[in-house]
């Protein structure tokens, strides 16, 4: 049975390392699933105001592009987050996006699996440990959801450096291809 996969790509670089990882994942996952990539750089959205109106209405009061995304995320079987690592953390764009997903907390969301793809200049995959904990923190707000797998492309300072890491690209493809 095909799964509905939503990929949230938070890099600002169109052909950057995180985007290249996403593209490889999508190549593998698209064989057996419906995959949509949402590039946060293409959206217009503001910070969460913390008003908590969404906790009673299920809708955000802010009128921007996130309103069109919430239902897509809610109805996905699988969520994939892709982010460059900035100062050992997820990008600000991804953090703002996750904050804006607050209406999902009271909804009947479908997703049960989350994947995290990162790229970083650091040479150690430990550079993504804080990012993993941040994603786990978000996941912990949703019953029955788990972080299935993570992938970190290290030593990727410049755009497209990940192309020199064939093993990482193959792993991204394989992760996607294994989702059935």
For each residue, the residues with C-beta under 8 A, 3 or more apart:
1:
2: 32 33 34
3: 32 33 34 77 78 179 180
4: 33 34 75 76 77 78 110
5: 29 33 34 35 36 76 77 78 79 80 179
6: 36 38 72 73 76 78 79 80
7: 22 25 26 35 36 37 38 80 81 82
8: 38 40 73 79 80 81 82 94 97
9: 18 19 22 37 38 39 40 82
10: 18 40 41 81 82 83 84 90 91 93 94 97
11: 16 17 18 19 39 41 82 83 84 91 119
12: 16 41 91 93
13: 16 17 18 19 84 159
14: 19 41
15: 19 20 159 160
16: 11 12 13 19 20 84 119 159 160
17: 11 13 20 21 84 119 153 156 159 160 161 162
18: 9 10 11 13 21 22 82 83 84 117 118 119 153
19: 9 11 13 14 15 16 22 23 39 82
20: 15 16 17 23 24 160 162 163 169
21: 17 18 24 25 82 117 119 151 153 162 168 169 172
22: 7 9 18 19 25 26 37 80 82 117 172
23: 19 20 26 27
24: 20 21 27 28 169 170 172 173 176
25: 7 21 22 28 29 80 115 117 172 173 175 176
26: 7 22 23 29 30 35 37 176
27: 23 24 30 31 173 176
28: 24 25 31 172 173 174 175 176 177 178 179
29: 5 25 26 32 33 35 175 176 177 179
30: 26 27 33 35 176
31: 27 28 177
32: 2 3 29 177 179 180
33: 2 3 4 5 29 30 78 179 180
34: 2 3 4 5
35: 5 7 26 29 30 176
36: 5 6 7 72
37: 7 9 22 26
38: 6 7 8 9 42 43 69 72
39: 9 11 19 42 43
40: 8 9 10 43 45 93 94 97
41: 10 11 12 14 93
42: 38 39
43: 38 39 40 64 65 66 69
44: 64 65
45: 40 62 64 65 66 96 97 100
46: 49 62 64
47: 96 99 100
48: 62 96 99 100 102
49: 46 61 62
50:
51: 54 61
52: 55 56 102
53: 56 57 59 60 61
54: 51 57 58 59 60 61 102 103 105 106
55: 52 102 103 105 106
56: 52 53
57: 53 54 103
58: 54 103 106 107
59: 53 54 67 103
60: 53 54 66 67 70 100 102 103
61: 49 51 53 54
62: 45 46 48 49 66 67 100
63: 67
64: 43 44 45 46 67
65: 43 44 45 68 69
66: 43 45 60 62 69 70 97 100
67: 59 60 62 63 64 70
68: 65 71 72
69: 38 43 65 66 72 73
70: 60 66 67 73 74 100 101 103 104
71: 68 74 75
72: 6 36 38 68 69 75 76
73: 6 8 69 70 76 79 101 104 109 111
74: 70 71 104 107 108 109 110 111
75: 4 71 72 110
76: 4 5 6 72 73 79 110 111
77: 3 4 5 110 111 112 113
78: 3 4 5 6 33 111 112 113 114 115 179
79: 5 6 8 73 76 111 113 114 115
80: 5 6 7 8 22 25 114 115 116 117
81: 7 8 10 90 94 114 115 116 117 135
82: 7 8 9 10 11 18 19 21 22 116 117 118
83: 10 11 18 90 91 93 94 116 117 118 131
84: 10 11 13 16 17 18 91 118 119 120
85: 88 89 90 118 119 120 121 122 127 128 131 152
86: 89 90 91 92
87:
88: 85 122 127 128 129 130 131
89: 85 86 95 130 131 134
90: 10 81 83 85 86 94 95 118 131 134 135
91: 10 11 12 83 84 86 94 95
92: 86 95 96
93: 10 12 40 41 83 96 97
94: 8 10 40 81 83 90 91 97 98
95: 89 90 91 92 98 99 134
96: 45 47 48 92 93 99 100
97: 8 10 40 45 66 93 94 100 101
98: 94 95 101 138
99: 47 48 95 96 102
100: 45 47 48 60 62 66 70 96 97
101: 70 73 97 98 104 138
102: 48 52 54 55 60 99 105
103: 54 55 57 58 59 60 70 106 107
104: 70 73 74 101 107 109 142
105: 54 55 102 141 142
106: 54 55 58 103
107: 58 74 103 104
108: 74
109: 73 74 104 142 145
110: 4 74 75 76 77
111: 73 74 76 77 78 79 114 142 145
112: 77 78 144 145 146
113: 77 78 79 145 146 148
114: 78 79 80 81 111 135 139 145 146 147 148
115: 25 78 79 80 81 147 148 149 150 151 175
116: 80 81 82 83 128 131 132 135 147 149 150 151
117: 18 21 22 25 80 81 82 83 150 151 152 153 172
118: 18 82 83 84 85 90 128 131 150 151 152 153
119: 11 16 17 18 21 84 85 152 153 156 162
120: 84 85 127 128 152 153 154 156
121: 85 155 156 157
122: 85 88 126 127 154 155
123: 154 155
124: 127 154
125: 128 152 154
126: 122 129
127: 85 88 120 122 124 152 154
128: 85 88 116 118 120 125 131 132 150 152
129: 88 126 132 133
130: 88 89 133 134
131: 83 85 88 89 90 116 118 128 134 135
132: 116 128 129 135 136 147 150
133: 129 130 136 137
134: 89 90 95 130 131 137 138
135: 81 90 114 116 131 132 138 139 147
136: 132 133 139 140 147
137: 133 134 140 141
138: 98 101 134 135 141 142
139: 114 135 136 142 145 146 147
140: 136 137
141: 105 137 138
142: 104 105 109 111 138 139 145
143:
144: 112
145: 109 111 112 113 114 139 142
146: 112 113 114 139
147: 114 115 116 132 135 136 139 150
148: 113 114 115
149: 115 116 175
150: 115 116 117 118 128 132 147
151: 21 115 116 117 118 168 171 172 175
152: 85 117 118 119 120 125 127 128
153: 17 18 21 117 118 119 120 156 161 162 165 168
154: 120 122 123 124 125 127
155: 121 122 123 161 165
156: 17 119 120 121 153 161 162 165
157: 121 161
158: 161
159: 13 15 16 17
160: 15 16 17 20 163
161: 17 153 155 156 157 158 164 165
162: 17 20 21 119 153 156 165 168 169
163: 20 160 169
164: 161
165: 153 155 156 161 162 168 169
166: 169 170
167: 170 171
168: 21 151 153 162 165 171 172
169: 20 21 24 162 163 165 166 172 173
170: 24 166 167 173 174
171: 151 167 168 174 175
172: 21 22 24 25 28 117 151 168 169 175 176
173: 24 25 27 28 169 170 176 177
174: 28 170 171 177 178
175: 25 28 29 115 149 151 171 172 178 179
176: 24 25 26 27 28 29 30 35 172 173 179
177: 28 29 31 32 173 174
178: 28 174 175
179: 3 5 28 29 32 33 78 175 176
180: 3 32 33
